[in-house]
Amino acid sequence: MLRTAAGSATAGTSRVRSVRRIVGVDTARGLAVLGMVVAHVGLDDPGRAFPPGGWSQIADGRPSALFVLLAGVGLALLSGGHEPVQGTRLVQARLRILVRAVLLVVLGTALVRLDTPVVVILVVYAGLFAAGVAVLRLPRWALVVAALVLAVGGPFLLQALQGHVTLDDAHPVELVSVLFGYYYPAVVWFAYVLVGLAVGRSNLRSGRTHLQLAAWGAGLVVVGHGGAWVLRLALGQVTALTTSEPHSSSFFEVTGNIGTCLLVLAGCLAIGVRWPRALAPVSATGAMALTAYTGQIIAIWALDDQVVWAPTLGSFLAFLLGTVAFCWAWRAFVGRGPLEWVLHAVSVRAADVTPDELPARRGAAHAPSPDGPEPGADRSGPTQDG
């Protein structure tokens, strides 16, 4: 039987302690999921002068970027937040992340095989999530520098390689399409994870953090979209490297998206601290993001491709309001979402790495060591339950 360092027998799940969920993070994730609903089954309105390209244009690319950036925040919270775990707790966090990534690959591949018109992000998401294990111990400045390197260099790498490799953009499952695909190229999109991880290493309940996120977000929006606009005027044309169009994965799109994500997250965190109940429907959706996203893909498959290619106001509202209502009710009366429960249970069980307690040797003294706890003792604090 496995035991804690104090010697009492416990269930495996009790060793991976959890703290309260952060309402603002769940709310931002809920907005990302609902934004993807708009992107997939929302009404097109390209004729609008403001915003350019119509309201549907806002939901093109940005919700998925927010979804991935929040994966980085989740990595940080799973590994201690602004007080990173060490030792055994760090091993547990890494195991939980890797097991979740494997389960997401399985689920994502199954959803891709449904062959809906939606480009399923989950396999790429899983790869980015797993890659985050390698950078959990980096300080915030190093994470930001690495994100900048990817945002600047990644688009050039894509331009150099995309014409020389075979890609299945509609079904990003195999490694080459995950790394270099058009919609979610991991060699660029890992920048979102790195920024999210750096954000998650901050105190997300602090008003000062909220203000800093908002300030950085506004500045990055100006650099991204403003920079692309200035270059378009200066060059007299738009190129693949200077555009900020959705899914272009250019430096300017990535920078603008990160800025937008930080602004959204700052607003959600600030409101979540003050009026958490007002955000309950959307935060419940974010707490069940995997279930909501999967249900959306399955519903599109079960109904017809026309809900994507020729949506009506009725079908759009049914998806949008149905998602929120289901998640809100489930969270209120049941708790953790069904797919979230599977990820939690399997990953926590796999992370149960505390060794068996060895029997005392004959004649050994039982006095505590003057040098501190035994090597197997648990010294770390609680981690955020993802």
C-alpha positions as CSV (number, residue, x, y, z in Angstrom):
1,M,0.0,0.0,0.0
2,L,1.3,3.5,-0.9
3,R,1.6,5.9,2.0
4,T,2.4,9.6,2.5
5,A,5.7,10.7,3.9
6,A,4.0,10.9,7.3
7,G,3.1,7.2,6.9
8,S,-0.6,7.4,6.7
9,A,-2.3,5.4,3.9
10,T,-4.1,7.6,1.3
11,A,-5.7,7.2,-2.1
12,G,-3.4,8.2,-5.0
13,T,-5.5,11.2,-5.9
14,S,-5.0,12.8,-2.5
15,R,-1.3,13.3,-3.1
16,V,-1.9,15.7,-6.0
17,R,-3.5,18.5,-4.0
18,S,-5.6,21.1,-5.6
19,V,-6.5,24.7,-4.9
20,R,-9.5,26.8,-5.9
21,R,-10.0,27.2,-9.6
22,I,-9.4,30.7,-10.9
23,V,-12.7,32.1,-12.2
24,G,-11.1,34.5,-14.7
25,V,-9.0,31.8,-16.3
26,D,-12.1,29.5,-16.7
27,T,-14.1,32.5,-18.1
28,A,-11.4,33.3,-20.7
29,R,-11.3,29.6,-21.7
30,G,-15.1,29.7,-22.0
31,L,-14.9,32.7,-24.3
32,A,-12.3,30.8,-26.4
33,V,-14.7,27.8,-26.7
34,L,-17.7,30.0,-27.6
35,G,-15.5,31.9,-30.0
36,M,-14.7,28.7,-31.8
37,V,-18.5,28.0,-31.9
38,V,-18.9,31.3,-33.7
39,A,-16.0,30.5,-36.0
40,H,-17.4,27.1,-36.9
41,V,-21.2,27.6,-37.1
42,G,-21.6,31.4,-36.9
43,L,-23.2,33.6,-39.5
44,D,-21.0,35.3,-42.0
45,D,-21.3,39.1,-42.4
46,P,-18.4,40.1,-44.7
47,G,-20.1,43.2,-46.0
48,R,-19.7,45.2,-42.8
49,A,-17.4,48.2,-42.8
50,F,-16.8,47.9,-39.0
51,P,-15.3,45.7,-37.9
52,P,-13.5,45.1,-41.2
53,G,-14.7,41.8,-42.6
54,G,-17.7,41.6,-40.2
55,W,-18.1,40.3,-36.7
56,S,-17.3,36.8,-37.8
57,Q,-13.8,37.9,-38.7
58,I,-13.1,38.6,-35.0
59,A,-13.7,34.9,-34.2
60,D,-11.4,33.7,-37.0
61,G,-8.2,32.4,-35.5
62,R,-8.3,34.5,-32.3
63,P,-10.3,32.0,-30.1
64,S,-8.0,29.1,-31.0
65,A,-5.0,31.3,-30.2
66,L,-6.6,32.1,-26.8
67,F,-7.3,28.5,-26.3
68,V,-3.7,27.6,-26.8
69,L,-2.3,30.5,-24.7
70,L,-4.5,29.3,-21.9
71,A,-3.0,25.9,-22.3
72,G,0.2,27.5,-21.2
73,V,-1.5,29.1,-18.3
74,G,-2.8,25.6,-17.4
75,L,0.7,24.2,-17.5
76,A,1.8,26.8,-15.0
77,L,-1.1,26.1,-12.7
78,L,-0.6,22.4,-12.9
79,S,3.0,22.9,-11.8
80,G,2.4,25.4,-8.9
81,G,1.5,28.7,-10.5
82,H,3.5,31.6,-9.2
83,E,5.2,29.3,-6.8
84,P,6.5,26.5,-9.0
85,V,6.7,23.0,-7.5
86,Q,10.0,21.1,-7.2
87,G,11.1,17.5,-6.6
88,T,8.4,14.9,-6.5
89,R,5.7,17.4,-7.1
90,L,7.4,18.5,-10.3
91,V,7.7,14.9,-11.5
92,Q,4.0,14.4,-10.7
93,A,3.1,17.6,-12.7
94,R,5.1,16.4,-15.7
95,L,3.5,13.0,-15.6
96,R,0.0,14.5,-15.4
97,I,0.7,16.7,-18.4
98,L,2.1,13.9,-20.5
99,V,-0.7,11.5,-19.7
100,R,-3.3,14.2,-20.6
101,A,-1.4,14.9,-23.8
102,V,-1.6,11.2,-24.8
103,L,-5.4,11.1,-24.0
104,L,-5.9,14.3,-26.1
105,V,-4.1,12.8,-29.1
106,V,-6.5,9.8,-28.9
107,L,-9.5,12.0,-28.6
108,G,-8.3,14.4,-31.2
109,T,-7.6,11.7,-33.7
110,A,-11.0,10.2,-33.2
111,L,-12.6,13.6,-33.9
112,V,-10.5,14.1,-37.0
113,R,-11.7,10.7,-38.3
114,L,-15.3,12.0,-38.1
115,D,-14.3,14.1,-41.2
116,T,-16.3,17.2,-40.4
117,P,-15.5,20.5,-42.1
118,V,-13.8,21.7,-38.9
119,V,-10.1,21.6,-38.6
120,V,-9.7,19.9,-35.2
121,I,-7.1,21.5,-33.1
122,L,-6.8,18.8,-30.4
123,V,-3.8,16.8,-31.8
124,V,-1.8,20.0,-32.2
125,Y,-2.9,21.2,-28.8
126,A,-1.8,17.9,-27.3
127,G,1.6,18.2,-28.9
128,L,2.1,21.7,-27.6
129,F,0.9,20.7,-24.2
130,A,3.4,17.8,-24.1
131,A,6.2,20.1,-25.3
132,G,5.5,22.4,-22.4
133,V,7.0,19.8,-20.1
134,A,10.5,20.7,-21.3
135,V,10.1,24.4,-20.2
136,L,8.3,24.2,-16.9
137,R,11.4,25.2,-15.0
138,L,12.3,28.2,-17.1
139,P,12.0,31.7,-15.6
140,R,9.5,34.1,-17.0
141,W,12.1,36.2,-18.9
142,A,13.4,33.1,-20.6
143,L,9.9,32.0,-21.6
144,V,9.2,35.4,-23.1
145,V,12.5,35.4,-25.0
146,A,11.8,31.9,-26.4
147,A,8.3,33.0,-27.5
148,L,9.8,36.0,-29.3
149,V,12.3,33.8,-31.1
150,L,9.5,31.5,-32.3
151,A,7.2,34.4,-33.3
152,V,10.0,36.0,-35.3
153,G,11.8,32.9,-36.7
154,G,8.9,30.5,-37.0
155,P,7.2,32.2,-39.9
156,F,10.4,32.2,-41.9
157,L,10.8,28.5,-41.2
158,L,7.3,27.9,-42.4
159,Q,7.9,29.8,-45.6
160,A,11.0,27.8,-46.3
161,L,9.5,24.3,-45.6
162,Q,5.8,24.4,-46.4
163,G,6.5,24.1,-50.1
164,H,8.8,21.1,-49.7
165,V,6.7,18.8,-47.4
166,T,3.4,17.1,-47.9
167,L,0.8,18.5,-45.6
168,D,-2.8,17.4,-44.7
169,D,-4.0,20.8,-43.5
170,A,-7.6,19.6,-43.0
171,H,-6.5,16.6,-40.8
172,P,-3.5,17.7,-38.8
173,V,-2.7,14.3,-37.2
174,E,0.7,13.2,-38.5
175,L,3.9,14.9,-37.2
176,V,4.7,17.0,-40.3
177,S,1.2,18.5,-40.5
178,V,1.3,19.2,-36.7
179,L,4.6,21.0,-37.0
180,F,4.1,22.9,-40.2
181,G,0.4,22.8,-41.1
182,Y,-1.4,25.9,-42.3
183,Y,-3.9,26.4,-39.6
184,Y,-2.0,25.6,-36.4
185,P,1.7,25.1,-37.1
186,A,3.3,24.1,-33.9
187,V,6.7,25.7,-34.8
188,V,4.9,29.1,-34.5
189,W,2.0,28.3,-32.1
190,F,4.2,27.1,-29.3
191,A,4.9,30.8,-28.8
192,Y,1.3,31.1,-27.4
193,V,2.1,28.3,-24.9
194,L,5.3,30.0,-23.8
195,V,3.6,33.3,-23.2
196,G,0.7,31.6,-21.3
197,L,3.2,29.7,-19.2
198,A,5.0,33.0,-18.3
199,V,1.6,34.6,-17.5
200,G,0.7,31.6,-15.3
201,R,3.9,32.1,-13.3
202,S,2.4,35.5,-12.1
203,N,-0.1,35.9,-9.3
204,L,-3.3,35.8,-11.3
205,R,-5.4,37.0,-8.4
206,S,-3.4,40.3,-8.1
207,G,-4.9,43.5,-9.4
208,R,-1.4,44.6,-10.3
209,T,-1.0,41.5,-12.6
210,H,-4.3,42.4,-14.3
211,L,-3.1,45.9,-15.0
212,Q,0.2,44.7,-16.4
213,L,-1.5,42.1,-18.6
214,A,-3.8,44.8,-20.0
215,A,-1.0,47.2,-20.7
216,W,1.1,44.5,-22.4
217,G,-1.9,43.4,-24.3
218,A,-2.7,46.8,-25.7
219,G,0.9,47.4,-26.7
220,L,1.1,44.1,-28.5
221,V,-2.1,44.7,-30.4
222,V,-0.7,48.0,-31.6
223,V,2.6,46.3,-32.6
224,G,0.9,43.4,-34.4
225,H,-2.0,44.9,-36.3
226,G,-0.6,48.5,-36.4
227,G,2.8,47.2,-37.7
228,A,1.1,45.1,-40.4
229,W,-0.9,48.2,-41.5
230,V,2.2,50.4,-41.6
231,L,4.1,47.9,-43.7
232,R,1.2,47.5,-46.1
233,L,1.3,51.2,-46.7
234,A,5.1,51.3,-47.0
235,L,5.4,48.3,-49.3
236,G,2.2,48.9,-51.3
237,Q,1.2,45.3,-50.9
238,V,0.6,42.5,-48.4
239,T,3.0,39.5,-48.2
240,A,2.8,36.3,-46.3
241,L,5.3,37.6,-43.7
242,T,3.8,41.1,-43.3
243,T,0.1,40.3,-43.0
244,S,-1.9,40.0,-39.8
245,E,-4.7,38.0,-41.4
246,P,-6.1,35.1,-39.4
247,H,-4.2,31.8,-39.5
248,S,-1.3,33.4,-41.5
249,S,1.0,32.6,-38.5
250,S,3.1,35.7,-39.3
251,F,4.9,37.6,-36.6
252,F,2.3,40.3,-36.8
253,E,-0.7,38.0,-36.5
254,V,0.9,36.1,-33.6
255,T,1.8,39.4,-31.8
256,G,-1.6,40.9,-32.4
257,N,-3.3,37.7,-31.2
258,I,-1.2,37.5,-28.0
259,G,-2.1,41.1,-27.3
260,T,-5.8,40.4,-27.8
261,C,-5.5,37.3,-25.6
262,L,-3.8,39.2,-22.8
263,L,-6.5,41.9,-22.9
264,V,-9.3,39.3,-22.7
265,L,-7.6,37.4,-19.9
266,A,-6.9,40.6,-17.9
267,G,-10.6,41.6,-18.2
268,C,-11.8,38.2,-17.2
269,L,-9.4,38.0,-14.2
270,A,-10.4,41.4,-12.9
271,I,-14.1,40.8,-13.2
272,G,-13.7,37.3,-11.8
273,V,-12.1,38.6,-8.6
274,R,-14.9,41.1,-8.0
275,W,-18.1,39.5,-9.4
276,P,-17.4,35.8,-10.0
277,R,-21.1,34.8,-10.0
278,A,-21.8,37.1,-12.9
279,L,-19.4,35.0,-15.0
280,A,-20.8,31.7,-13.9
281,P,-22.4,30.6,-17.2
282,V,-19.2,31.3,-19.2
283,S,-16.8,30.1,-16.6
284,A,-18.7,26.9,-16.4
285,T,-18.2,26.5,-20.1
286,G,-14.5,27.1,-19.7
287,A,-14.2,24.6,-16.9
288,M,-15.8,22.0,-19.3
289,A,-13.9,23.3,-22.3
290,L,-12.9,19.8,-23.6
291,T,-16.4,18.4,-23.2
292,A,-17.9,21.5,-24.9
293,Y,-15.5,21.4,-27.8
294,T,-15.9,17.7,-28.4
295,G,-19.7,18.0,-28.1
296,Q,-19.6,20.7,-30.7
297,I,-17.6,18.6,-33.2
298,I,-19.9,15.5,-32.6
299,A,-23.0,17.7,-33.1
300,I,-21.7,19.0,-36.4
301,W,-21.0,15.4,-37.5
302,A,-24.4,14.2,-36.4
303,L,-26.4,17.0,-38.0
304,D,-24.9,17.9,-41.4
305,D,-22.0,19.8,-42.9
306,Q,-24.5,22.5,-43.9
307,V,-24.5,23.8,-40.3
308,V,-21.0,24.9,-41.1
309,W,-21.3,26.0,-44.7
310,A,-24.8,27.5,-44.6
311,P,-25.6,28.3,-41.0
312,T,-28.9,29.8,-40.0
313,L,-29.6,32.1,-37.0
314,G,-31.5,29.2,-35.4
315,S,-28.7,26.7,-35.7
316,F,-26.1,29.2,-34.5
317,L,-28.1,30.1,-31.4
318,A,-28.8,26.5,-30.7
319,F,-25.1,25.7,-30.7
320,L,-24.1,28.8,-28.7
321,L,-26.9,28.8,-26.1
322,G,-27.1,25.0,-25.9
323,T,-23.3,24.8,-25.1
324,V,-23.6,27.4,-22.3
325,A,-26.8,26.0,-20.8
326,F,-25.5,22.4,-20.8
327,C,-22.2,23.3,-19.2
328,W,-23.7,25.6,-16.6
329,A,-26.3,23.0,-15.6
330,W,-23.7,20.2,-15.5
331,R,-21.3,22.2,-13.4
332,A,-24.1,23.2,-11.0
333,F,-25.6,19.8,-10.5
334,V,-22.8,17.3,-11.3
335,G,-19.5,19.1,-11.1
336,R,-16.4,18.2,-13.2
337,G,-17.3,17.6,-16.9
338,P,-17.2,14.0,-18.1
339,L,-14.1,14.3,-20.3
340,E,-12.4,16.5,-17.8
341,W,-13.1,13.8,-15.2
342,V,-11.4,11.2,-17.3
343,L,-8.4,13.3,-17.9
344,H,-8.2,14.2,-14.2
345,A,-8.6,10.7,-12.9
346,V,-6.3,8.9,-15.3
347,S,-3.5,11.6,-15.1
348,V,-3.6,11.8,-11.3
349,R,-3.5,8.1,-11.0
350,A,-0.5,7.9,-13.4
351,A,1.2,10.7,-11.3
352,D,0.9,8.6,-8.1
353,V,4.7,8.3,-7.8
354,T,5.2,8.4,-4.1
355,P,7.3,5.3,-3.3
356,D,6.1,2.6,-0.9
357,E,7.2,3.1,2.7
358,L,10.1,0.9,3.5
359,P,10.0,-1.1,6.8
360,A,12.3,0.2,9.5
361,R,15.6,-1.6,9.8
362,R,16.3,-3.5,12.9
363,G,18.1,-1.4,15.5
364,A,17.7,1.8,13.5
365,A,17.1,4.9,15.6
366,H,13.8,6.6,15.0
367,A,14.9,10.1,15.9
368,P,14.5,12.7,13.2
369,S,17.6,13.5,11.2
370,P,19.3,16.8,12.2
371,D,19.7,17.6,8.5
372,G,15.9,17.8,7.9
373,P,13.3,15.5,6.4
374,E,14.2,12.2,4.8
375,P,14.9,12.3,1.1
376,G,11.5,10.8,0.2
377,A,9.6,13.2,2.3
378,D,7.2,15.6,0.6
379,R,8.4,19.2,0.9
380,S,6.4,20.9,-1.7
381,G,3.1,22.8,-1.5
382,P,-0.1,22.2,-3.3
383,T,-0.5,22.4,-7.1
384,Q,-3.4,23.8,-9.1
385,D,-5.9,21.2,-10.2
386,G,-6.3,21.5,-13.9
